[in-house]
């Protein structure tokens, strides 16, 4: 028997609740609250802003660091199957995007 992994690419806006230390606790997506069920993975990538914008105003701040989180989540406090959410926040944005969902 072979297990298959199903992945959906979305780029959908989501609300993320964080601990005081800045670690995600839960994600609200599609009217449901998904609780973080395992230690999240956090990293940054670089945006090539010069390819999408001609100029950046002086003093605007960080325009290159794209923040990412990979979270294993389940619905509320249930014992539902784990899913993996990949979140992204672009430079100069406060909005988190759900980049993809993977069923494992």
C-alpha positions in Angstrom: 0.0 0.0 0.0 1.4 3.4 -1.0 0.5 6.6 0.9 -0.1 9.7 -1.1 0.2 13.3 -0.1 -2.3 15.8 -1.3 -1.3 19.4 -1.6 -3.4 22.5 -2.3 -1.8 25.8 -3.3 -3.9 28.8 -2.1 -2.3 32.1 -1.2 -5.4 32.8 0.8 -5.5 35.5 3.6 -5.6 34.1 7.1 -5.7 35.3 10.7 -2.9 34.0 12.9 -2.9 34.1 16.7 0.6 34.2 18.3 2.0 33.6 21.8 3.7 36.5 23.6 7.0 35.1 22.4 5.8 35.3 18.7 5.1 31.6 18.0 1.8 30.7 16.2 -0.9 29.2 18.4 -3.8 28.9 15.9 -4.8 29.9 12.3 -8.3 31.0 11.3 -9.0 29.8 7.7 -12.2 29.3 5.9 -14.3 30.0 9.0 -12.5 27.4 11.1 -9.9 27.6 13.8 -6.9 25.3 13.3 -4.8 24.7 16.5 -1.1 24.3 16.1 -0.3 20.7 17.2 3.5 20.4 16.9 6.6 22.6 17.1 6.4 25.0 14.2 9.3 25.6 11.7 10.2 29.3 11.0 12.4 30.8 8.3 13.0 33.7 6.0 13.6 34.0 2.3 14.6 37.0 0.2 12.4 39.0 -2.1 13.9 40.4 -5.3 12.1 43.8 -4.9 14.0 45.4 -7.7 12.2 42.9 -10.1 8.7 44.0 -9.0 9.2 47.7 -8.0 11.3 50.4 -9.6 12.0 52.2 -6.4 11.5 52.0 -2.6 11.0 55.1 -0.6 13.9 56.0 1.8 13.3 54.9 5.4 10.5 52.5 4.5 12.1 49.6 6.3 12.8 46.0 5.4 11.7 45.3 1.9 13.5 42.0 1.3 12.7 39.5 4.1 9.7 37.2 3.4 8.7 35.4 6.7 7.5 31.8 6.6 6.0 29.3 9.1 5.3 25.6 8.5 2.7 24.5 11.0 1.2 21.1 11.7 -2.4 21.9 12.7 -5.7 20.2 13.5 -9.2 21.5 13.8 -9.8 23.1 17.2 -9.1 20.8 20.1 -10.2 17.7 18.2 -8.3 14.6 17.4 -8.7 15.2 13.7 -5.9 14.3 11.3 -2.9 16.6 11.1 -2.5 18.9 8.2 0.5 21.0 7.3 -0.1 24.7 6.6 2.6 26.8 5.1 2.2 30.5 5.8 3.9 33.5 4.3 4.1 37.2 5.1 5.6 39.5 2.5 7.8 42.5 3.4 5.8 45.6 4.4 2.6 43.6 4.9 0.8 42.7 8.1 -1.4 40.1 6.3 -0.5 36.4 6.6 -1.2 34.2 3.5 -1.9 30.5 3.6 0.4 29.4 0.8 -0.4 25.7 0.8 -2.1 22.9 2.7 -0.7 19.4 2.7 -2.6 16.3 4.0 -0.2 13.8 5.6 
